[in-house]
Amino acid sequence: MNGMERDRFRLLMMKALDGELAGSEHSEFDNFLRDEECRQEWNAFRKVKEATMDLKLASPPQEVWDGYWRGVYNRMERGIAWILVTLGAVVLLAWGSIEAVSAIWADSEVPLIVRIAIFTLAAGIFLLFFSVIRERWFTSRHDKYKEVTR
């Protein structure tokens, strides 16, 4: 078997392992399997796939996770990450809103009432977003049941 045939066989073998062989490719693949070397390689790959499909990651016990989240660094790291994500989202939303409102406000073809409505809607969404985040932050700081596992 030459190099091009070997490459074609391996391509078909990978497709067969994934169950993606087209109609005409089945017969071509079966022709390759008549060769003893190809059949051995196919059987070896099938065994590897079967073994890897049965593997599952072991989940650590709940005590490990409880100890992990009690650590100051771990809680602080996640808290700082959320603050940065929220701050970035607020800045981007505010900038995008300002750009959109200023573009619409500058367009003289848009009626004044529509421009005012869009500005009011954008301001309301921004304030609502800020209010929800502020409320979540306040309640998380004053939650007396935060350490209770539910």
Secondary structure, DSSP 8 states (H G I E B T S, - for coil): --HHHHHHHHHHHHHHHHT---HHHHHHHHHHTTSHHHHHHHHHHHHHHHHHHT-------HHHHHHHHHSHHHHHHHHHHHHHHHHHHHHHHHHHHHHHHHHHHH-TTS-HHHHHHHHHHHHHHHHHHHHHHHHHHHHHHS-TTTT---
